Amino acid sequence: IPTALSLLRYIEKEMHRRRKVLYEAGVVKIQDYKGNMPYFVLIIDEFGLFNPKGVTDKQEKEMRQECHAIVANIAQLARKVGIHLVVACQRPDRDVLPGLIKGNIDGKLSFRTINRTNSEIILDDGAAADLPNIQGRVIWQVGNIQTECQVMLCSPEQSKKILKEKGAIRGDWFKRKRNRLAAG
């Protein structure tokens, strides 16, 4: 959690820096900005690890609460500045995916869920519980429009190879960013 919290703090700081740059340039969103501002995609796998519910250690609970608060802030404000959020969780429930975060995520992708309740948490209806038992079958939802899709299946090794070939894996990126933050 401490490393994730450091990264989230960095992303939040970068989000506010970008908002200021866009404001000073007289534009509201990154698409209208004439300067160089790359897009970021923040992927949080197993978002449930940030859930503070049931954590008894005070410091750990506070870190998880801060993680939730920062993710909610990023979900609300970051798209316009080119920072996009992907949140994944194995078993969704209302504590893991609070409404403030869920309500600010435009697109939702759900594999088959074990019951209608889990599907309703993700999609606001039970459609994911009714998906056929076919590996890679999902429901993609944007707004209220749902589409049943088949996604590509590949091993973690294949995924790493593809990402590395595309330049998406750059080794110690976070370590370099953290060192820059520490240096001021």
C-alpha positions, -999 to +999 in steps of 0.1 A: +000+000+000+027+026+007+041+023-028+007+025-044-001+055-022+031+073-033+022+067-070-014+079-065-001+111-048+022+116-077-006+112-102-028+135-083-001+162-081+005+157-119-033+161-125-034+194-107-002+206-125-018+198-158-051+215-148-030+247-141-012+244-174-044+241-193-060+270-174-030+292-182-033+282-218-069+292-218-083+257-226-104+233-206-093+199-220-061+183-233-076+179-268-076+217-272-041+222-258-014+231-284+016+221-263+031+187-256+012+168-229+012+130-232-018+109-221-015+087-190-034+055-183-034+046-146-043+009-142-052-003-108-054-041-106-072-056-077-087-023-064-101-043-035-067-042-018-074-005-011-106-012+008-102+002+043-132-018+057-122-043+083-086-031+086-077-028+123-043-012+120-049+026+122-020+036+099-029+009+073-066+020+074-057+057+069-035+048+039-063+028+023-088+056+029-064+081+013-060+058-017-098+057-021-100+095-018-073+101-043-087+076-068-121+093-064-105+127-071-087+113-102-119+097-114-137+130-112-111+154-126-084+137-145-099+128-179-099+164-191-061+165-185-054+133-203-051+110-173-074+079-177-083+054-150-087+016-153-099-001-121-101-039-118-113-060-090-119-097-086-150-096-065-168-062-066-189-051-037-202-016-026-173-012-002-147-020-028-162+002-055-179+032-038-205+051-058-183+083-060-157+063-080-181+041-099-202+070-110-172+087-126-160+058-146-175+061-181-168+026-195-173-006-176-162-041-187-175-071-168-167-108-172-193-133-160-201-127-123-211-153-098-245-137-091-268-108-101-257-087-071-221-085-082-233-077-118-256-050-105-226-034-086-206-032-118-233-026-145-264-016-125-282-046-138-278-084-138-266-089-173-231-101-164-245-129-143-263-142-174-233-143-197-225-178-212-197-197-196-172-189-224-137-178-216-132-141-226-169-133-229-176-099-215-202-071-214-188-037-224-210-008-212-207+029-219-235+049-203-266+026-205-255+009-238-243-026-233-225-048-259-216-085-254-181-090-267-154-116-269-120-104-257-086-118-266-070-143-243-033-142-238-009-154-211+009-129-188+041-137-206+025-128-240+011-096-225+045-085-212+061-092-245+034-072-264+037-043-239+075-043-241+074-043-279+051-013-278+073+006-254+047+005-226+070-012-201+100+010-192+115-008-162+120+015-133+097+044-144+081+048-110+114+046-092+127+075-113+095+095-107+096+089-069+133+100-068+123+132-086+095+139-062+119+133-032+145+157-047+118+184-048 
